[in-house]
Amino acid sequence: MIGSRILALGHYQPSRVLTNHELAGMVDTDDAWIRSRVGIRTRHIAAPEETVDAMAAVAAEKALAAAGLATEDIDLVLVATCTATDRSPNTAARVAARLGLAAPATMDINVVCAGFTHALATADHAIRAGSATNALVIGAEKFTDVVDWTDRSTCVLVGDGAAAAVVTASPEPGISPVLWGSVPEMGNAVRIEGTPARFSQEGQTVYRWATTQLPAIARKVCDRAGLRPEELAGVVLHQANLRIIEPVAERIGAVNAVVARDVVDSGNTSAASVPLALAKLVERREIPAGAPVLLFAFGGNLSYAGQVVHIP
C-alpha cells in the first residue's frame, strides 16, 4: 500500500510582537506572573488585513516553493482553523484561489488546537486511498480576534500565525497511523462561543487532563509507529503552556528528543501551533532529515490526535 510523507514546510507570523510588558499596561498582569504560569514571553498579533486565509496562503506558498512543486500538482487543500470569520467560501478555497491552484478539493477542519494533526491524518488517508497525490495541509489562526483583552487568564495566552506542510504520496511512508479521539464529557473545557465569539476555557481542568492522561496516549502513538519513545528525535506538542509541554514530554519517555518550546515566543496559536513549531525546528536544522518526530495536539471538544512523522 502506498503511504505519504511530508515533503516540505513553510510558516508565517505577523511582524507585530506583543510583549508581556506591553500586556501589563493593558490588563492587571506582569511578566513574572505570565512566565511563571504559562512560560510565554511574546506573541505575534495580526493586523486587520492579515486574515486567516491571507496568512495561510503565505505559509502555503513557502511550503510549495520549498517542495519544488507546481500549483497544478496540488489536488487537495486542507486548512485547520477555528477562527475564520466566514462560512463560505471556506478558508481552503480562498487559499487555493490566492495561490492559483487548478482544481483541488478544498476543506476546512475545525478541531480547534488539535486541527492540524487531524488534517494531516486526513491528507494521509486520502493519499493512501488514492484520492489525492499531493496535498497542502495548513494550520492557520487569528486567535487574537476571539480573545477578551480584559481577561488576563486568556489574553496572555494567544497569538496569530500559520504554517503549512506539503504532503505527497510515497512508497516509503513517512507519516504513521494516527491515534485520535475525544473526551465528550469534557467538551466544554475549551470554548469559542457567542456573538461576537469569545475564547474561554477551564484552565485547571485542561491542565490536569493533559498532564495525567496525555503521556499514556502519546506512548500509544509511538506504538502505532513501531517506535519506542527513546527513539524519537523530536517531540512537538500543542504549544499551549510550557508547564504542560515540559512535564508531558518527560513522562512520555522521549529522553533523546528535542522538545519544541515555541510557545515561549509565539504563545498559543491553536491549530497553527504544531506546524509552526515543527517548521521552525526544521528551518533551524535542530533535527536531522529523516528523523522521527512525535506530533501530538489536544484542544476543544476535548479532542486529541497524534502521529509520528519523519523530518523532510
Secondary structure as UniProt FT lines:
FT   STRAND          3..12
FT   STRAND          17..19
FT   HELIX           20..24
FT   TURN            25..26
FT   HELIX           31..38
FT   STRAND          42..44
FT   TURN            48..49
FT   HELIX           52..67
FT   HELIX           71..73
FT   STRAND          76..80
FT   HELIX           91..99
FT   STRAND          105..109
FT   HELIX           112..114
FT   HELIX           115..128
FT   TURN            129..130
FT   STRAND          134..142
FT   HELIX           143..145
FT   TURN            149..150
FT   HELIX           152..155
FT   TURN            156..157
FT   STRAND          160..170
FT   STRAND          179..182
FT   HELIX           184..189
FT   STRAND          190..193
FT   TURN            194..197
FT   STRAND          198..201
FT   HELIX           203..225
FT   HELIX           229..231
FT   STRAND          234..237
FT   HELIX           242..252
FT   TURN            255..256
FT   STRAND          258..259
FT   HELIX           263..266
FT   HELIX           270..272
FT   HELIX           273..283
FT   TURN            284..285
FT   TURN            289..290
FT   STRAND          292..299
FT   HELIX           300..302
FT   STRAND          303..310
//
